[in-house]
């Protein structure tokens, strides 16, 4: 079975069994909703157990979650540094024009049919996602995921077509 990263447990939050999670999910509200089943993986990427989300809230840049049946800091302290993942069978169908991060990372990025690099990471700094494009011999290119920059995405063809607006590429 395939699993996809949705967050990393970075610390505990208070004494009631809550944890600070650095979300790397494209749909955090859905992914950490009460009743959701996630898989817990240790620092060596080994499956530990499935957990059920009992509570979720946002706090600053973190998602604060609590697992069902784990109501005290002593029960969850050992999970610091662990990764939360969703199984492929628990992914939901997306609407046209929506993508999971794991579908985008690794796609080839083209501008005017010229290969400029590959999507290596997706950042969530605020209003819109930023796609980090790894390029050969150049610094990574940061592209905002907005219609005027990301023109088309074809997951099946492993291709993204973009228009790098003036000012986005400081190496020009």
C-alpha positions as CSV (number, residue, x, y, z in Angstrom):
1,X,0.0,0.0,0.0
2,X,1.2,3.5,-0.9
3,X,1.4,6.2,1.8
4,X,1.7,10.0,1.3
5,X,3.2,12.5,3.8
6,X,0.7,15.0,5.3
7,X,2.6,16.3,8.3
8,X,5.5,16.1,10.7
9,X,5.0,16.1,14.5
10,X,7.4,18.8,15.7
11,X,6.5,19.1,19.4
12,X,3.8,18.6,22.1
13,X,1.3,21.3,22.8
14,X,0.2,21.6,26.5
15,X,-0.4,18.6,28.8
16,X,-3.7,17.3,27.3
17,X,-2.1,15.1,24.5
18,X,-2.1,17.7,21.8
19,X,0.8,17.8,19.2
20,X,2.1,20.5,16.9
21,X,2.1,19.3,13.4
22,X,3.9,21.1,10.5
23,X,1.5,20.3,7.7
24,X,2.7,19.3,4.3
25,X,-0.8,18.5,3.1
26,X,-2.7,20.2,0.4
27,X,-6.0,19.9,2.3
28,X,-5.1,20.2,6.0
29,X,-8.6,20.9,7.2
30,X,-9.8,17.7,5.6
31,X,-6.7,15.7,6.3
32,X,-6.8,16.4,10.1
33,X,-10.6,16.4,10.5
34,X,-12.0,14.5,13.5
35,X,-12.3,10.8,12.8
36,X,-9.7,10.8,10.1
37,X,-7.4,7.7,10.2
38,X,-3.7,8.5,9.6
39,X,-0.6,6.3,9.7
40,X,2.2,7.1,12.0
41,X,5.8,6.6,10.8
42,X,9.0,6.9,12.9
43,X,12.2,8.7,12.1
44,X,13.4,5.7,10.1
45,X,10.2,5.8,8.0
46,X,8.9,2.6,9.5
47,X,5.2,2.2,10.1
48,X,4.3,2.4,13.8
49,X,0.5,2.4,14.0
50,X,-2.7,3.9,12.6
51,X,-4.2,6.7,14.7
52,X,-7.5,8.5,14.7
53,X,-7.8,12.2,14.9
54,X,-9.8,13.3,17.9
55,X,-9.3,17.1,17.7
56,X,-7.8,19.6,15.3
57,X,-7.3,23.3,15.3
58,X,-4.9,25.8,13.8
59,X,-2.4,27.8,15.9
60,X,0.0,30.1,14.2
61,X,1.8,28.1,11.5
62,X,0.9,24.8,13.0
63,X,-1.9,22.3,13.0
64,X,-2.6,21.2,16.5
65,X,-4.0,17.6,16.6
66,X,-4.8,15.1,19.3
67,X,-5.2,11.3,18.7
68,X,-8.2,9.4,20.0
69,X,-7.3,7.6,23.3
70,X,-4.2,9.6,23.9
71,X,-5.2,12.4,26.3
72,X,-1.9,13.1,28.1
73,X,1.5,14.4,27.2
74,X,3.1,11.2,28.5
75,X,1.2,9.2,25.9
76,X,2.4,11.2,22.9
77,X,5.9,12.6,23.8
78,X,7.6,9.7,22.1
79,X,6.0,10.7,18.7
80,X,8.1,14.0,18.4
81,X,9.8,13.8,15.0
82,X,7.4,11.2,13.6
83,X,5.6,11.7,10.3
84,X,1.9,11.4,9.7
85,X,0.8,9.9,6.4
86,X,-2.4,9.1,4.6
87,X,-2.9,5.8,2.8
88,X,-3.7,5.8,-0.9
89,X,-7.1,4.2,-0.1
90,X,-8.0,7.2,2.1
91,X,-7.4,9.9,-0.6
92,X,-10.5,11.5,-1.9
93,X,-11.5,12.3,-5.5
94,X,-10.5,15.8,-6.5
95,X,-12.3,18.1,-8.9
96,X,-10.9,19.1,-12.2
97,X,-7.9,21.5,-11.8
98,X,-7.1,20.2,-8.3
99,X,-4.0,18.1,-7.5
100,X,-2.4,16.3,-4.6
101,X,1.1,17.5,-3.9
102,X,2.6,14.1,-4.5
103,X,1.2,14.3,-8.1
104,X,2.9,17.6,-8.8
105,X,6.3,17.0,-7.2
106,X,8.7,15.6,-9.8
107,X,6.9,16.9,-12.8
108,X,8.9,18.6,-15.6
109,X,8.5,22.3,-15.9
110,X,8.5,23.9,-19.4
111,X,8.5,27.5,-20.6
112,X,7.8,27.9,-24.3
113,X,8.6,24.1,-24.8
114,X,12.0,24.6,-23.2
115,X,12.6,22.3,-20.1
116,X,13.6,24.6,-17.2
117,X,13.6,22.1,-14.4
118,X,11.5,19.8,-12.1
119,X,9.1,20.6,-9.2
120,X,11.0,19.5,-6.1
121,X,8.8,21.0,-3.3
122,X,5.6,22.9,-2.7
123,X,5.6,25.7,0.0
124,X,2.6,27.2,1.7
125,X,3.7,30.7,2.7
126,X,0.2,32.4,2.6
127,X,-2.3,33.4,-0.1
128,X,-1.1,30.8,-2.7
129,X,1.2,27.9,-2.9
130,X,4.7,28.4,-4.2
131,X,6.3,25.7,-6.4
132,X,10.0,25.2,-6.0
133,X,11.6,24.3,-9.3
134,X,15.0,22.6,-9.3
135,X,17.2,23.8,-12.2
136,X,20.6,22.5,-13.5
137,X,23.4,25.0,-12.8
138,X,21.1,27.6,-11.4
139,X,19.4,28.5,-8.1
140,X,15.9,27.0,-7.5
141,X,13.1,29.0,-9.1
142,X,10.1,29.9,-6.9
143,X,6.9,30.0,-8.9
144,X,3.6,31.2,-7.3
145,X,0.7,28.8,-8.2
146,X,-1.4,31.5,-9.9
147,X,-3.1,31.2,-13.4
148,X,-0.8,33.8,-15.0
149,X,2.3,31.8,-14.0
150,X,1.2,28.1,-14.1
151,X,-0.5,27.9,-17.4
152,X,-1.3,24.1,-17.5
153,X,-0.6,20.9,-15.5
154,X,-0.7,17.5,-17.2
155,X,0.0,14.9,-14.6
156,X,-0.3,12.0,-17.0
157,X,2.3,13.6,-19.3
158,X,4.5,14.6,-16.3
159,X,4.5,18.2,-17.6
160,X,3.8,21.7,-16.3
161,X,3.8,24.7,-18.6
162,X,4.6,28.0,-17.1
163,X,5.3,31.6,-18.0
164,X,8.1,33.0,-15.8
165,X,7.0,36.6,-15.2
166,X,9.6,39.4,-15.1
167,X,11.1,39.6,-11.6
168,X,10.5,35.9,-10.7
169,X,13.9,34.7,-12.0
170,X,16.7,36.8,-10.5
171,X,19.3,35.1,-12.6
172,X,18.1,36.6,-15.9
